[in-house]
Amino acid sequence: MIDVLTTLAAAAPAAAEAASSFNGNFALGVAGAGAGIGIGLIGMGAAQAVGRNPGAFGNILTIGIIGMALAEAIAIYALIMAFQS
């Protein structure tokens, strides 16, 4: 019984490192997918808004670029967190 416990204790750091790597990669994947979906929805909304009111193109473009930058920032934060773990 003690041999099994010492074997598990010796393998624990490697298992913890693998788990943290998986968590970071998973978070990065989810954040990247979320950012892609968010940017797509913002672009779709901006295209529909310009189609409805072409005169407001400048204002819609400004708001769309700000929204896309905020959505992309989430993926950048996840990238930073993934490499810190």
N, CA, C and O atoms as a GROMACS GRO file, in nm:
protein
  340
    1MET      N    1   0.082  -0.119   0.000
    1MET     CA    2   0.000   0.000   0.000
    1MET      C    3   0.087   0.126   0.000
    1MET      O    4   0.057   0.223  -0.070
    2ILE      N    5   0.192   0.123   0.078
    2ILE     CA    6   0.281   0.239   0.085
    2ILE      C    7   0.356   0.258  -0.046
    2ILE      O    8   0.382   0.371  -0.087
    3ASP      N    9   0.389   0.150  -0.112
    3ASP     CA   10   0.456   0.160  -0.242
    3ASP      C   11   0.368   0.230  -0.344
    3ASP      O   12   0.415   0.311  -0.424
    4VAL      N   13   0.239   0.199  -0.341
    4VAL     CA   14   0.145   0.262  -0.434
    4VAL      C   15   0.135   0.411  -0.405
    4VAL      O   16   0.134   0.492  -0.498
    5LEU      N   17   0.128   0.448  -0.279
    5LEU     CA   18   0.118   0.589  -0.242
    5LEU      C   19   0.244   0.667  -0.280
    5LEU      O   20   0.234   0.780  -0.327
    6THR      N   21   0.359   0.608  -0.260
    6THR     CA   22   0.482   0.678  -0.298
    6THR      C   23   0.495   0.692  -0.450
    6THR      O   24   0.546   0.792  -0.499
    7THR      N   25   0.447   0.593  -0.522
    7THR     CA   26   0.448   0.601  -0.668
    7THR      C   27   0.355   0.712  -0.716
    7THR      O   28   0.390   0.789  -0.806
    8LEU      N   29   0.236   0.721  -0.656
    8LEU     CA   30   0.141   0.827  -0.692
    8LEU      C   31   0.195   0.964  -0.654
    8LEU      O   32   0.179   1.060  -0.730
    9ALA      N   33   0.259   0.974  -0.540
    9ALA     CA   34   0.315   1.102  -0.497
    9ALA      C   35   0.429   1.146  -0.589
    9ALA      O   36   0.446   1.265  -0.615
   10ALA      N   37   0.505   1.051  -0.638
   10ALA     CA   38   0.614   1.086  -0.729
   10ALA      C   39   0.562   1.131  -0.864
   10ALA      O   40   0.625   1.214  -0.931
   11ALA      N   41   0.448   1.078  -0.905
   11ALA     CA   42   0.391   1.114  -1.036
   11ALA      C   43   0.304   1.238  -1.030
   11ALA      O   44   0.263   1.289  -1.134
   12ALA      N   45   0.274   1.289  -0.911
   12ALA     CA   46   0.182   1.402  -0.897
   12ALA      C   47   0.230   1.530  -0.966
   12ALA      O   48   0.149   1.595  -1.032
   13PRO      N   49   0.358   1.570  -0.955
   13PRO     CA   50   0.399   1.694  -1.023
   13PRO      C   51   0.381   1.689  -1.175
   13PRO      O   52   0.341   1.788  -1.236
   14ALA      N   53   0.411   1.575  -1.236
   14ALA     CA   54   0.393   1.563  -1.381
   14ALA      C   55   0.246   1.570  -1.418
   14ALA      O   56   0.210   1.631  -1.519
   15ALA      N   57   0.160   1.510  -1.337
   15ALA     CA   58   0.016   1.514  -1.364
   15ALA      C   59  -0.037   1.656  -1.347
   15ALA      O   60  -0.122   1.700  -1.424
   16ALA      N   61   0.012   1.728  -1.246
   16ALA     CA   62  -0.032   1.865  -1.225
   16ALA      C   63   0.012   1.955  -1.340
   16ALA      O   64  -0.063   2.043  -1.383
   17GLU      N   65   0.132   1.933  -1.390
   17GLU     CA   66   0.182   2.013  -1.503
   17GLU      C   67   0.099   1.986  -1.629
   17GLU      O   68   0.067   2.079  -1.703
   18ALA      N   69   0.066   1.860  -1.653
   18ALA     CA   70  -0.016   1.826  -1.769
   18ALA      C   71  -0.156   1.885  -1.756
   18ALA      O   72  -0.213   1.932  -1.855
   19ALA      N   73  -0.212   1.883  -1.636
   19ALA     CA   74  -0.346   1.938  -1.616
   19ALA      C   75  -0.346   2.089  -1.636
   19ALA      O   76  -0.439   2.142  -1.696
   20SER      N   77  -0.244   2.159  -1.587
   20SER     CA   78  -0.241   2.304  -1.605
   20SER      C   79  -0.223   2.339  -1.752
   20SER      O   80  -0.279   2.438  -1.799
   21SER      N   81  -0.146   2.259  -1.824
   21SER     CA   82  -0.129   2.284  -1.967
   21SER      C   83  -0.261   2.264  -2.041
   21SER      O   84  -0.295   2.342  -2.131
   22PHE      N   85  -0.335   2.160  -2.003
   22PHE     CA   86  -0.464   2.137  -2.067
   22PHE      C   87  -0.560   2.250  -2.036
   22PHE      O   88  -0.631   2.296  -2.125
   23ASN      N   89  -0.564   2.295  -1.911
   23ASN     CA   90  -0.655   2.403  -1.875
   23ASN      C   91  -0.624   2.531  -1.952
   23ASN      O   92  -0.715   2.600  -1.998
   24GLY      N   93  -0.495   2.562  -1.967
   24GLY     CA   94  -0.458   2.682  -2.042
   24GLY      C   95  -0.494   2.670  -2.189
   24GLY      O   96  -0.545   2.764  -2.248
   25ASN      N   97  -0.468   2.553  -2.247
   25ASN     CA   98  -0.501   2.534  -2.388
   25ASN      C   99  -0.652   2.534  -2.410
   25ASN      O  100  -0.700   2.588  -2.510
   26PHE      N  101  -0.726   2.476  -2.318
   26PHE     CA  102  -0.871   2.474  -2.330
   26PHE      C  103  -0.927   2.615  -2.321
   26PHE      O  104  -1.014   2.654  -2.399
   27ALA      N  105  -0.877   2.693  -2.225
   27ALA     CA  106  -0.924   2.831  -2.210
   27ALA      C  107  -0.892   2.913  -2.335
   27ALA      O  108  -0.973   2.994  -2.379
   28LEU      N  109  -0.774   2.890  -2.391
   28LEU     CA  110  -0.736   2.962  -2.513
   28LEU      C  111  -0.827   2.925  -2.629
   28LEU      O  112  -0.867   3.011  -2.707
   29GLY      N  113  -0.860   2.797  -2.641
   29GLY     CA  114  -0.949   2.753  -2.748
   29GLY      C  115  -1.089   2.811  -2.735
   29GLY      O  116  -1.148   2.855  -2.833
   30VAL      N  117  -1.142   2.809  -2.614
   30VAL     CA  118  -1.277   2.863  -2.590
   30VAL      C  119  -1.278   3.013  -2.615
   30VAL      O  120  -1.371   3.065  -2.677
   31ALA      N  121  -1.177   3.083  -2.566
   31ALA     CA  122  -1.172   3.228  -2.586
   31ALA      C  123  -1.156   3.263  -2.734
   31ALA      O  124  -1.216   3.359  -2.782
   32GLY      N  125  -1.075   3.186  -2.806
   32GLY     CA  126  -1.058   3.211  -2.949
   32GLY      C  127  -1.187   3.189  -3.026
   32GLY      O  128  -1.222   3.265  -3.116
   33ALA      N  129  -1.258   3.082  -2.990
   33ALA     CA  130  -1.386   3.056  -3.056
   33ALA      C  131  -1.487   3.165  -3.022
   33ALA      O  132  -1.562   3.210  -3.109
   34GLY      N  133  -1.488   3.208  -2.897
   34GLY     CA  134  -1.580   3.314  -2.857
   34GLY      C  135  -1.550   3.445  -2.926
   34GLY      O  136  -1.641   3.518  -2.967
   35ALA      N  137  -1.422   3.476  -2.940
   35ALA     CA  138  -1.383   3.600  -3.009
   35ALA      C  139  -1.422   3.593  -3.156
   35ALA      O  140  -1.469   3.692  -3.213
   36GLY      N  141  -1.402   3.477  -3.218
   36GLY     CA  142  -1.442   3.462  -3.359
   36GLY      C  143  -1.591   3.478  -3.379
   36GLY      O  144  -1.635   3.543  -3.473
   37ILE      N  145  -1.668   3.418  -3.291
   37ILE     CA  146  -1.814   3.432  -3.299
   37ILE      C  147  -1.856   3.576  -3.276
   37ILE      O  148  -1.942   3.628  -3.346
   38GLY      N  149  -1.794   3.640  -3.176
   38GLY     CA  150  -1.828   3.779  -3.147
   38GLY      C  151  -1.797   3.873  -3.262
   38GLY      O  152  -1.877   3.960  -3.295
   39ILE      N  153  -1.681   3.856  -3.322
   39ILE     CA  154  -1.644   3.940  -3.435
   39ILE      C  155  -1.738   3.917  -3.553
   39ILE      O  156  -1.775   4.011  -3.623
   40GLY      N  157  -1.775   3.792  -3.575
   40GLY     CA  158  -1.869   3.762  -3.683
   40GLY      C  159  -2.005   3.827  -3.660
   40GLY      O  160  -2.065   3.880  -3.753
   41LEU      N  161  -2.053   3.821  -3.536
   41LEU     CA  162  -2.182   3.883  -3.506
   41LEU      C  163  -2.176   4.035  -3.519
   41LEU      O  164  -2.271   4.097  -3.567
   42ILE      N  165  -2.065   4.095  -3.477
   42ILE     CA  166  -2.051   4.240  -3.490
   42ILE      C  167  -2.047   4.279  -3.638
   42ILE      O  168  -2.111   4.376  -3.678
   43GLY      N  169  -1.972   4.204  -3.718
   43GLY     CA  170  -1.966   4.234  -3.861
   43GLY      C  171  -2.101   4.217  -3.928
   43GLY      O  172  -2.139   4.298  -4.013
   44MET      N  173  -2.174   4.112  -3.890
   44MET     CA  174  -2.306   4.090  -3.947
   44MET      C  175  -2.401   4.205  -3.910
   44MET      O  176  -2.475   4.255  -3.995
   45GLY      N  177  -2.396   4.246  -3.783
   45GLY     CA  178  -2.483   4.356  -3.741
   45GLY      C  179  -2.447   4.486  -3.810
   45GLY      O  180  -2.536   4.564  -3.846
   46ALA      N  181  -2.317   4.510  -3.828
   46ALA     CA  182  -2.276   4.634  -3.896
   46ALA      C  183  -2.320   4.632  -4.042
   46ALA      O  184  -2.365   4.734  -4.093
   47ALA      N  185  -2.307   4.519  -4.109
   47ALA     CA  186  -2.350   4.510  -4.249
   47ALA      C  187  -2.500   4.531  -4.261
   47ALA      O  188  -2.546   4.598  -4.354
   48GLN      N  189  -2.576   4.474  -4.170
   48GLN     CA  190  -2.721   4.494  -4.174
   48GLN      C  191  -2.759   4.639  -4.145
   48GLN      O  192  -2.850   4.694  -4.207
   49ALA      N  193  -2.688   4.701  -4.050
   49ALA     CA  194  -2.718   4.840  -4.016
   49ALA      C  195  -2.686   4.934  -4.132
   49ALA      O  196  -2.762   5.026  -4.159
   50VAL      N  197  -2.576   4.910  -4.201
   50VAL     CA  198  -2.542   4.994  -4.316
   50VAL      C  199  -2.642   4.970  -4.429
   50VAL      O  200  -2.675   5.063  -4.503
   51GLY      N  201  -2.689   4.848  -4.443
   51GLY     CA  202  -2.790   4.819  -4.545
   51GLY      C  203  -2.920   4.892  -4.518
   51GLY      O  204  -2.989   4.934  -4.612
   52ARG      N  205  -2.954   4.908  -4.393
   52ARG     CA  206  -3.077   4.978  -4.358
   52ARG      C  207  -3.063   5.129  -4.367
   52ARG      O  208  -3.156   5.199  -4.408
   53ASN      N  209  -2.944   5.179  -4.328
   53ASN     CA  210  -2.923   5.324  -4.325
   53ASN      C  211  -2.782   5.355  -4.377
   53ASN      O  212  -2.689   5.370  -4.298
   54PRO      N  213  -2.767   5.365  -4.508
   54PRO     CA  214  -2.633   5.388  -4.564
   54PRO      C  215  -2.570   5.521  -4.522
   54PRO      O  216  -2.447   5.534  -4.525
   55GLY      N  217  -2.649   5.616  -4.482
   55GLY     CA  218  -2.596   5.746  -4.442
   55GLY      C  219  -2.522   5.742  -4.310
   55GLY      O  220  -2.442   5.830  -4.280
   56ALA      N  221  -2.546   5.640  -4.230
   56ALA     CA  222  -2.480   5.629  -4.100
   56ALA      C  223  -2.356   5.541  -4.106
   56ALA      O  224  -2.312   5.487  -4.004
   57PHE      N  225  -2.299   5.525  -4.225
   57PHE     CA  226  -2.186   5.434  -4.242
   57PHE      C  227  -2.069   5.467  -4.149
   57PHE      O  228  -2.012   5.377  -4.088
   58GLY      N  229  -2.032   5.594  -4.137
   58GLY     CA  230  -1.918   5.634  -4.055
   58GLY      C  231  -1.936   5.599  -3.909
   58GLY      O  232  -1.845   5.544  -3.846
   59ASN      N  233  -2.052   5.630  -3.854
   59ASN     CA  234  -2.079   5.598  -3.714
   59ASN      C  235  -2.082   5.448  -3.690
   59ASN      O  236  -2.030   5.399  -3.590
   60ILE      N  237  -2.143   5.375  -3.782
   60ILE     CA  238  -2.152   5.229  -3.767
   60ILE      C  239  -2.014   5.167  -3.777
   60ILE      O  240  -1.982   5.073  -3.703
   61LEU      N  241  -1.930   5.217  -3.867
   61LEU     CA  242  -1.795   5.166  -3.881
   61LEU      C  243  -1.714   5.187  -3.753
   61LEU      O  244  -1.643   5.097  -3.709
   62THR      N  245  -1.726   5.305  -3.694
   62THR     CA  246  -1.654   5.335  -3.570
   62THR      C  247  -1.697   5.242  -3.458
   62THR      O  248  -1.612   5.185  -3.389
   63ILE      N  249  -1.825   5.226  -3.439
   63ILE     CA  250  -1.876   5.139  -3.333
   63ILE      C  251  -1.838   4.993  -3.360
   63ILE      O  252  -1.804   4.920  -3.267
   64GLY      N  253  -1.842   4.952  -3.485
   64GLY     CA  254  -1.805   4.815  -3.520
   64GLY      C  255  -1.659   4.785  -3.493
   64GLY      O  256  -1.625   4.678  -3.442
   65ILE      N  257  -1.571   4.880  -3.526
   65ILE     CA  258  -1.429   4.859  -3.500
   65ILE      C  259  -1.401   4.852  -3.351
   65ILE      O  260  -1.321   4.769  -3.307
   66ILE      N  261  -1.464   4.937  -3.272
   66ILE     CA  262  -1.445   4.932  -3.127
   66ILE      C  263  -1.496   4.800  -3.072
   66ILE      O  264  -1.430   4.739  -2.987
   67GLY      N  265  -1.612   4.755  -3.118
   67GLY     CA  266  -1.666   4.627  -3.071
   67GLY      C  267  -1.577   4.510  -3.108
   67GLY      O  268  -1.557   4.420  -3.027
   68MET      N  269  -1.524   4.510  -3.229
   68MET     CA  270  -1.434   4.402  -3.271
   68MET      C  271  -1.305   4.402  -3.190
   68MET      O  272  -1.252   4.296  -3.156
   69ALA      N  273  -1.254   4.520  -3.159
   69ALA     CA  274  -1.131   4.528  -3.079
   69ALA      C  275  -1.155   4.474  -2.938
   69ALA      O  276  -1.069   4.406  -2.884
   70LEU      N  277  -1.270   4.504  -2.880
   70LEU     CA  278  -1.301   4.451  -2.747
   70LEU      C  279  -1.319   4.300  -2.750
   70LEU      O  280  -1.277   4.231  -2.657
   71ALA      N  281  -1.381   4.248  -2.854
   71ALA     CA  282  -1.398   4.103  -2.865
   71ALA      C  283  -1.263   4.034  -2.884
   71ALA      O  284  -1.240   3.926  -2.828
   72GLU      N  285  -1.174   4.094  -2.960
   72GLU     CA  286  -1.042   4.036  -2.982
   72GLU      C  287  -0.956   4.044  -2.857
   72GLU      O  288  -0.868   3.960  -2.837
   73ALA      N  289  -0.979   4.143  -2.773
   73ALA     CA  290  -0.901   4.157  -2.649
   73ALA      C  291  -0.922   4.037  -2.558
   73ALA      O  292  -0.830   3.998  -2.486
   74ILE      N  293  -1.039   3.978  -2.560
   74ILE     CA  294  -1.064   3.860  -2.477
   74ILE      C  295  -0.973   3.745  -2.520
   74ILE      O  296  -0.920   3.673  -2.435
   75ALA      N  297  -0.954   3.727  -2.649
   75ALA     CA  298  -0.865   3.621  -2.697
   75ALA      C  299  -0.720   3.651  -2.659
   75ALA      O  300  -0.644   3.558  -2.630
   76ILE      N  301  -0.682   3.776  -2.660
   76ILE     CA  302  -0.545   3.812  -2.622
   76ILE      C  303  -0.524   3.786  -2.473
   76ILE      O  304  -0.418   3.737  -2.434
   77TYR      N  305  -0.623   3.819  -2.389
   77TYR     CA  306  -0.612   3.790  -2.246
   77TYR      C  307  -0.599   3.641  -2.222
   77TYR      O  308  -0.519   3.598  -2.139
   78ALA      N  309  -0.676   3.562  -2.294
   78ALA     CA  310  -0.668   3.415  -2.278
   78ALA      C  311  -0.533   3.363  -2.323
   78ALA      O  312  -0.480   3.270  -2.263
   79LEU      N  313  -0.476   3.422  -2.428
   79LEU     CA  314  -0.344   3.382  -2.474
   79LEU      C  315  -0.239   3.408  -2.366
   79LEU      O  316  -0.151   3.325  -2.341
   80ILE      N  317  -0.248   3.523  -2.303
   80ILE     CA  318  -0.155   3.556  -2.196
   80ILE      C  319  -0.171   3.460  -2.079
   80ILE      O  320  -0.072   3.412  -2.024
   81MET      N  321  -0.294   3.432  -2.041
   81MET     CA  322  -0.320   3.340  -1.929
   81MET      C  323  -0.277   3.198  -1.962
   81MET      O  324  -0.231   3.125  -1.873
   82ALA      N  325  -0.290   3.156  -2.086
   82ALA     CA  326  -0.252   3.020  -2.123
   82ALA      C  327  -0.101   3.002  -2.113
   82ALA      O  328  -0.055   2.894  -2.074
   83PHE      N  329  -0.023   3.104  -2.146
   83PHE     CA  330   0.122   3.090  -2.139
   83PHE      C  331   0.176   3.113  -1.999
   83PHE      O  332   0.291   3.078  -1.972
   84GLN      N  333   0.096   3.172  -1.910
   84GLN     CA  334   0.142   3.189  -1.772
   84GLN      C  335   0.123   3.061  -1.691
   84GLN      O  336   0.193   3.040  -1.592
   85SER      N  337   0.030   2.976  -1.731
   85SER     CA  338   0.006   2.854  -1.652
   85SER      C  339   0.097   2.742  -1.694
   85SER      O  340   0.090   2.632  -1.638
   0.00000   0.00000   0.00000
